[in-house]
Amino acid sequence: MPELDAEAMLLFVLLARVARVTSYDFESTVHRPAALNYSSFFVVALLAVDGPMEGSRLASASGMSRAAVSAVTKTLHRDGWILRTPSTRDGRSVVLSLSPEGHSRIPALFRRLNAREQQWAGALSTADRTELVRLLRQLAGGAPPDIHSRA
């Protein structure tokens, strides 16, 4: 169909393919061996980087629903990754944070993930990687206005 922009279609087919393949690879080689899945890894990583936060803030930061965050954090708590502390601000909320055990597991987990990321990124030269990051930032910044409210 001549009215279609085939190059735009190819761009997003390839972006989706790379995202799917790498996500599956990271989950099978890094997350699952640590008894995590993508969602639980993402929650643990957010808490490691951003520090303790209430469930509602974690839901907003992760793009997950509050129900999904609740389910994921219950499992992470059961498995010793996180602590759930009643909020001093609101008696109904809990503050989620990494447990001492979770803190001790993070460095090795991040090293394993980064080693795998380096293997994937090794397909590109340093200049190509820099350019791709620049282009992806540009693409993310140019998202349609209605997307920003959901991102």
LONU-751433 format. One record per atom (N, C-alpha, C): atom name; z, y, x; residue in one letter. Coordinates in pm, whole numbers. Example, Ala and Ser with C-alpha at 12.3 -4.5 7.8 and 13.67 -1.06 7.14 Angstrom:
<recs>
<rec N,<780,-569,1319>,a> <rec CA,<780,-450,1230>,a> <rec C,<780,-330,1320>,a> <rec N,<708,-225,1285>,s> <rec CA,<714,-106,1367>,s> <rec C,<787,3,1290>,s> 
</recs>
This chain:
<recs>
<rec N,<0,-117,84>,m> <rec CA,<0,0,0>,m> <rec C,<0,123,89>,m> <rec N,<-104,198,84>,p> <rec CA,<-119,312,176>,p> <rec C,<-14,422,158>,p> <rec N,<47,433,40>,e> <rec CA,<145,540,21>,e> <rec C,<281,509,85>,e> <rec N,<298,388,133>,l> <rec CA,<422,349,197>,l> <rec C,<420,384,345>,l> <rec N,<535,420,397>,d> <rec CA,<549,449,539>,d> <rec C,<593,319,607>,d> <rec N,<496,246,659>,a> <rec CA,<523,115,720>,a> <rec C,<615,126,841>,a> <rec N,<603,234,917>,e> <rec CA,<688,250,1035>,e> <rec C,<834,271,995>,e> <rec N,<859,347,888>,a> <rec CA,<996,364,838>,a> <rec C,<1051,230,791>,a> <rec N,<968,153,723>,m> <rec CA,<1011,21,676>,m> <rec C,<1046,-69,794>,m> <rec N,<961,-70,895>,l> <rec CA,<984,-153,1012>,l> <rec C,<1113,-111,1083>,l> <rec N,<1135,19,1094>,l> <rec CA,<1256,71,1157>,l> <rec C,<1380,10,1092>,l> <rec N,<1385,13,959>,f> <rec CA,<1506,-35,892>,f> <rec C,<1513,-187,882>,f> <rec N,<1401,-254,881>,v> <rec CA,<1402,-400,889>,v> <rec C,<1460,-443,1024>,v> <rec N,<1415,-377,1131>,l> <rec CA,<1465,-412,1265>,l> <rec C,<1612,-374,1282>,l> <rec N,<1653,-257,1230>,l> <rec CA,<1794,-219,1239>,l> <rec C,<1882,-320,1167>,l> <rec N,<1839,-359,1047>,a> <rec CA,<1917,-457,970>,a> <rec C,<1921,-591,1041>,a> <rec N,<1809,-632,1097>,r> <rec CA,<1804,-761,1168>,r> <rec C,<1897,-762,1288>,r> <rec N,<1890,-658,1369>,v> <rec CA,<1977,-650,1487>,v> <rec C,<2123,-646,1445>,v> <rec N,<2154,-569,1341>,a> <rec CA,<2292,-561,1293>,a> <rec C,<2341,-698,1246>,a> <rec N,<2260,-769,1170>,r> <rec CA,<2299,-903,1120>,r> <rec C,<2318,-1001,1235>,r> <rec N,<2221,-1006,1325>,v> <rec CA,<2227,-1104,1434>,v> <rec C,<2345,-1076,1526>,v> <rec N,<2367,-951,1563>,t> <rec CA,<2478,-921,1652>,t> <rec C,<2612,-939,1582>,t> <rec N,<2621,-902,1455>,s> <rec CA,<2746,-922,1381>,s> <rec C,<2781,-1070,1375>,s> <rec N,<2682,-1153,1346>,y> <rec CA,<2706,-1297,1342>,y> <rec C,<2748,-1347,1480>,y> <rec N,<2679,-1301,1583>,d> <rec CA,<2711,-1344,1719>,d> <rec C,<2854,-1303,1756>,d> <rec N,<2892,-1178,1729>,f> <rec CA,<3026,-1132,1764>,f> <rec C,<3131,-1209,1685>,f> <rec N,<3101,-1236,1557>,e> <rec CA,<3198,-1309,1477>,e> <rec C,<3216,-1451,1529>,e> <rec N,<3106,-1516,1566>,s> <rec CA,<3116,-1656,1610>,s> <rec C,<3169,-1670,1752>,s> <rec N,<3145,-1573,1839>,t> <rec CA,<3187,-1587,1979>,t> <rec C,<3317,-1514,2012>,t> <rec N,<3354,-1414,1932>,v> <rec CA,<3473,-1334,1962>,v> <rec C,<3577,-1342,1850>,v> <rec N,<3536,-1308,1729>,h> <rec CA,<3632,-1298,1619>,h> <rec C,<3692,-1433,1580>,h> <rec N,<3605,-1529,1548>,r> <rec CA,<3655,-1660,1502>,r> <rec C,<3743,-1730,1606>,r> <rec N,<3707,-1729,1735>,p> <rec CA,<3797,-1792,1833>,p> <rec C,<3936,-1727,1836>,p> <rec N,<3946,-1604,1790>,a> <rec CA,<4076,-1536,1782>,a> <rec C,<4138,-1550,1643>,a> <rec N,<4082,-1638,1560>,a> <rec CA,<4128,-1661,1422>,a> <rec C,<4113,-1536,1336>,a> <rec N,<4006,-1461,1359>,l> <rec CA,<3975,-1342,1281>,l> <rec C,<3836,-1356,1221>,l> <rec N,<3807,-1271,1123>,n> <rec CA,<3670,-1254,1076>,n> <rec C,<3634,-1109,1101>,n> <rec N,<3514,-1068,1059>,y> <rec CA,<3470,-932,1089>,y> <rec C,<3566,-829,1029>,y> <rec N,<3605,-848,903>,s> <rec CA,<3692,-751,836>,s> <rec C,<3828,-742,903>,s> <rec N,<3887,-856,934>,s> <rec CA,<4019,-852,997>,s> <rec C,<4011,-795,1138>,s> <rec N,<3904,-826,1210>,f> <rec CA,<3886,-766,1343>,f> <rec C,<3877,-614,1331>,f> <rec N,<3800,-568,1233>,f> <rec CA,<3780,-424,1215>,f> <rec C,<3913,-354,1184>,f> <rec N,<3996,-416,1101>,v> <rec CA,<4127,-359,1069>,v> <rec C,<4214,-355,1194>,v> <rec N,<4219,-464,1268>,v> <rec CA,<4299,-469,1390>,v> <rec C,<4249,-364,1490>,v> <rec N,<4117,-351,1504>,a> <rec CA,<4061,-253,1597>,a> <rec C,<4096,-111,1555>,a> <rec N,<4088,-81,1424>,l> <rec CA,<4124,53,1376>,l> <rec C,<4271,83,1405>,l> <rec N,<4358,-13,1380>,l> <rec CA,<4500,10,1407>,l> <rec C,<4526,24,1558>,l> <rec N,<4451,-48,1639>,a> <rec CA,<4467,-37,1785>,a> <rec C,<4423,100,1834>,a> <rec N,<4315,152,1778>,v> <rec CA,<4259,279,1825>,v> <rec C,<4328,399,1760>,v> <rec N,<4347,393,1627>,d> <rec CA,<4400,507,1554>,d> <rec C,<4551,504,1532>,d> <rec N,<4613,391,1555>,g> <rec CA,<4758,382,1537>,g> <rec C,<4796,349,1394>,g> <rec N,<4927,346,1368>,p> <rec CA,<4978,308,1235>,p> <rec C,<4923,400,1125>,p> <rec N,<4903,339,1008>,m> <rec CA,<4857,418,893>,m> <rec C,<4888,344,764>,m> <rec N,<4893,421,657>,e> <rec CA,<4914,361,526>,e> <rec C,<4788,288,482>,e> <rec N,<4804,194,391>,g> <rec CA,<4693,114,343>,g> <rec C,<4581,197,284>,g> <rec N,<4615,303,210>,s> <rec CA,<4510,386,149>,s> <rec C,<4427,455,256>,s> <rec N,<4492,501,362>,r> <rec CA,<4417,565,472>,r> <rec C,<4333,462,546>,r> <rec N,<4385,342,563>,l> <rec CA,<4310,235,628>,l> <rec C,<4187,199,546>,l> <rec N,<4203,195,413>,a> <rec CA,<4089,167,326>,a> <rec C,<3982,274,343>,a> <rec N,<4023,398,346>,s> <rec CA,<3928,509,363>,s> <rec C,<3860,502,500>,s> <rec N,<3938,478,605>,a> <rec CA,<3883,475,741>,a> <rec C,<3789,357,762>,a> <rec N,<3815,246,693>,s> <rec CA,<3736,125,714>,s> <rec C,<3617,114,618>,s> <rec N,<3621,192,510>,g> <rec CA,<3517,179,408>,g> <rec C,<3538,58,319>,g> <rec N,<3653,-4,330>,m> <rec CA,<3688,-120,246>,m> <rec C,<3764,-72,123>,m> <rec N,<3764,-153,20>,s> <rec CA,<3844,-120,-98>,s> <rec C,<3992,-141,-66>,s> <rec N,<4079,-80,-145>,r> <rec CA,<4222,-99,-123>,r> <rec C,<4260,-245,-143>,r> <rec N,<4195,-311,-240>,a> <rec CA,<4223,-452,-266>,a> <rec C,<4184,-538,-145>,a> <rec N,<4069,-507,-86>,a> <rec CA,<4024,-582,32>,a> <rec C,<4119,-559,149>,a> <rec N,<4161,-435,169>,v> <rec CA,<4256,-405,277>,v> <rec C,<4386,-480,253>,v> <rec N,<4431,-484,130>,s> <rec CA,<4555,-555,98>,s> <rec C,<4542,-704,132>,s> <rec N,<4432,-765,93>,a> <rec CA,<4412,-907,121>,a> <rec C,<4403,-934,272>,a> <rec N,<4326,-851,342>,v> <rec CA,<4309,-870,487>,v> <rec C,<4442,-850,559>,v> <rec N,<4516,-746,522>,t> <rec CA,<4641,-717,594>,t> <rec C,<4749,-821,564>,t> <rec N,<4746,-881,446>,k> <rec CA,<4843,-989,418>,k> <rec C,<4820,-1106,513>,k> <rec N,<4694,-1141,534>,t> <rec CA,<4662,-1249,627>,t> <rec C,<4698,-1210,770>,t> <rec N,<4665,-1088,810>,l> <rec CA,<4698,-1043,946>,l> <rec C,<4849,-1041,969>,l> <rec N,<4923,-1003,867>,h> <rec CA,<5070,-1003,876>,h> <rec C,<5121,-1146,891>,h> <rec N,<5071,-1235,808>,r> <rec CA,<5110,-1376,814>,r> <rec C,<5083,-1436,952>,r> <rec N,<4969,-1394,1012>,d> <rec CA,<4927,-1450,1141>,d> <rec C,<4986,-1376,1261>,d> <rec N,<5073,-1279,1237>,g> <rec CA,<5144,-1212,1345>,g> <rec C,<5072,-1095,1410>,g> <rec N,<4959,-1053,1355>,w> <rec CA,<4884,-943,1415>,w> <rec C,<4944,-806,1383>,w> <rec N,<4995,-790,1261>,i> <rec CA,<5040,-657,1218>,i> <rec C,<5179,-662,1157>,i> <rec N,<5239,-544,1148>,l> <rec CA,<5366,-524,1078>,l> <rec C,<5339,-441,954>,l> <rec N,<5417,-466,850>,r> <rec CA,<5411,-390,725>,r> <rec C,<5548,-327,706>,r> <rec N,<5555,-195,715>,t> <rec CA,<5682,-123,706>,t> <rec C,<5677,-31,585>,t> <rec N,<5783,-30,502>,p> <rec CA,<5783,62,387>,p> <rec C,<5764,206,434>,p> <rec N,<5684,280,360>,s> <rec CA,<5658,419,393>,s> <rec C,<5781,504,361>,s> <rec N,<5813,595,450>,t> <rec CA,<5924,688,423>,t> <rec C,<5879,798,327>,t> <rec N,<5749,816,314>,r> <rec CA,<5692,920,229>,r> <rec C,<5684,876,84>,r> <rec N,<5656,748,63>,d> <rec CA,<5631,696,-71>,d> <rec C,<5684,553,-76>,d> <rec N,<5780,528,-160>,g> <rec CA,<5844,397,-167>,g> <rec C,<5751,283,-204>,g> <rec N,<5636,313,-262>,r> <rec CA,<5543,207,-302>,r> <rec C,<5446,171,-192>,r> <rec N,<5425,258,-96>,s> <rec CA,<5327,237,10>,s> <rec C,<5391,168,130>,s> <rec N,<5304,106,209>,v> <rec CA,<5349,49,337>,v> <rec C,<5267,109,449>,v> <rec N,<5331,121,563>,v> <rec CA,<5263,165,684>,v> <rec C,<5227,39,761>,v> <rec N,<5102,30,799>,l> <rec CA,<5050,-86,872>,l> <rec C,<5038,-49,1020>,l> <rec N,<5082,-138,1105>,s> <rec CA,<5073,-114,1249>,s> <rec C,<5057,-248,1319>,s> <rec N,<5008,-243,1441>,l> <rec CA,<5001,-365,1519>,l> <rec C,<5142,-412,1554>,l> <rec N,<5162,-541,1550>,s> <rec CA,<5288,-598,1595>,s> <rec C,<5287,-602,1748>,s> <rec N,<5402,-627,1809>,p> <rec CA,<5400,-645,1955>,p> <rec C,<5303,-755,1997>,p> <rec N,<5298,-864,1919>,e> <rec CA,<5205,-973,1949>,e> <rec C,<5060,-925,1934>,e> <rec N,<5034,-846,1830>,g> <rec CA,<4900,-791,1810>,g> <rec C,<4859,-702,1926>,g> <rec N,<4953,-616,1969>,h> <rec CA,<4925,-530,2085>,h> <rec C,<4892,-613,2208>,h> <rec N,<4964,-723,2226>,s> <rec CA,<4940,-803,2346>,s> <rec C,<4807,-878,2341>,s> <rec N,<4755,-905,2220>,r> <rec CA,<4629,-977,2205>,r> <rec C,<4506,-886,2219>,r> <rec N,<4523,-757,2193>,i> <rec CA,<4410,-664,2188>,i> <rec C,<4331,-654,2318>,i> <rec N,<4393,-636,2433>,p> <rec CA,<4312,-619,2555>,p> <rec C,<4214,-734,2579>,p> <rec N,<4259,-857,2567>,a> <rec CA,<4169,-971,2591>,a> <rec C,<4059,-977,2485>,a> <rec N,<4095,-947,2361>,l> <rec CA,<3997,-948,2253>,l> <rec C,<3889,-842,2277>,l> <rec N,<3930,-721,2312>,f> <rec CA,<3834,-614,2339>,f> <rec C,<3748,-646,2461>,f> <rec N,<3808,-708,2563>,r> <rec CA,<3729,-746,2681>,r> <rec C,<3623,-848,2646>,r> <rec N,<3660,-949,2565>,r> <rec CA,<3561,-1051,2523>,r> <rec C,<3449,-987,2442>,r> <rec N,<3484,-897,2351>,l> <rec CA,<3382,-831,2271>,l> <rec C,<3291,-747,2359>,l> <rec N,<3351,-669,2448>,n> <rec CA,<3270,-582,2532>,n> <rec C,<3180,-662,2626>,n> <rec N,<3227,-776,2674>,a> <rec CA,<3142,-861,2758>,a> <rec C,<3020,-907,2678>,a> <rec N,<3041,-941,2552>,r> <rec CA,<2928,-985,2468>,r> <rec C,<2835,-866,2439>,r> <rec N,<2894,-749,2411>,e> <rec CA,<2813,-629,2389>,e> <rec C,<2728,-599,2511>,e> <rec N,<2785,-615,2630>,q> <rec CA,<2710,-590,2752>,q> <rec C,<2594,-687,2767>,q> <rec N,<2615,-812,2725>,q> <rec CA,<2505,-909,2731>,q> <rec C,<2390,-864,2642>,q> <rec N,<2422,-821,2522>,w> <rec CA,<2317,-773,2430>,w> <rec C,<2252,-646,2486>,w> <rec N,<2334,-552,2529>,a> <rec CA,<2283,-424,2579>,a> <rec C,<2203,-441,2707>,a> <rec N,<2223,-551,2778>,g> <rec CA,<2151,-577,2901>,g> <rec C,<2001,-589,2882>,g> <rec N,<1956,-606,2758>,a> <rec CA,<1812,-611,2730>,a> <rec C,<1747,-473,2747>,a> <rec N,<1830,-370,2758>,l> <rec CA,<1779,-232,2771>,l> <rec C,<1821,-172,2904>,l> <rec N,<1739,-84,2956>,s> <rec CA,<1777,-10,3076>,s> <rec C,<1886,91,3038>,s> <rec N,<1955,143,3137>,t> <rec CA,<2057,245,3111>,t> <rec C,<1996,365,3039>,t> <rec N,<1879,408,3082>,a> <rec CA,<1812,522,3017>,a> <rec C,<1777,489,2872>,a> <rec N,<1728,367,2846>,d> <rec CA,<1694,327,2710>,d> <rec C,<1819,321,2621>,d> <rec N,<1929,270,2676>,r> <rec CA,<2054,264,2600>,r> <rec C,<2099,404,2562>,r> <rec N,<2095,496,2657>,t> <rec CA,<2135,634,2632>,t> <rec C,<2047,696,2524>,t> <rec N,<1918,672,2532>,e> <rec CA,<1824,726,2434>,e> <rec C,<1845,664,2296>,e> <rec N,<1870,534,2292>,l> <rec CA,<1893,468,2163>,l> <rec C,<2020,521,2098>,l> <rec N,<2125,539,2173>,v> <rec CA,<2249,596,2118>,v> <rec C,<2221,736,2063>,v> <rec N,<2147,816,2139>,r> <rec CA,<2113,952,2093>,r> <rec C,<2035,946,1962>,r> <rec N,<1937,858,1955>,l> <rec CA,<1854,846,1835>,l> <rec C,<1934,794,1715>,l> <rec N,<2022,698,1738>,l> <rec CA,<2103,647,1627>,l> <rec C,<2200,753,1575>,l> <rec N,<2256,832,1665>,r> <rec CA,<2342,944,1622>,r> <rec C,<2260,1043,1540>,r> <rec N,<2140,1070,1582>,q> <rec CA,<2052,1162,1510>,q> <rec C,<2020,1105,1371>,q> <rec N,<1990,976,1365>,l> <rec CA,<1960,912,1237>,l> <rec C,<2082,915,1146>,l> <rec N,<2200,884,1198>,a> <rec CA,<2322,886,1118>,a> <rec C,<2352,1027,1067>,a> <rec N,<2326,1127,1149>,g> <rec CA,<2350,1265,1108>,g> <rec C,<2250,1317,1007>,g> <rec N,<2137,1249,994>,g> <rec CA,<2034,1292,901>,g> <rec C,<2032,1213,772>,g> <rec N,<2142,1142,745>,a> <rec CA,<2148,1060,623>,a> <rec C,<2136,1148,500>,a> <rec N,<2078,1093,392>,p> <rec CA,<2071,1170,266>,p> <rec C,<2210,1218,225>,p> <rec N,<2220,1336,164>,p> <rec CA,<2351,1395,132>,p> <rec C,<2442,1305,49>,p> <rec N,<2388,1226,-41>,d> <rec CA,<2474,1141,-125>,d> <rec C,<2537,1027,-46>,d> <rec N,<2488,997,73>,i> <rec CA,<2544,890,155>,i> <rec C,<2677,933,218>,i> <rec N,<2689,1059,256>,h> <rec CA,<2808,1104,327>,h> <rec C,<2935,1084,246>,h> <rec N,<2924,1089,115>,s> <rec CA,<3043,1070,33>,s> <rec C,<3087,924,34>,s> <rec N,<3002,831,74>,r> <rec CA,<3036,689,78>,r> <rec C,<3054,636,219>,r> <rec N,<3022,714,319>,a> <rec CA,<3028,665,458>,a> <rec C,<3167,676,515>,a> 
</recs>
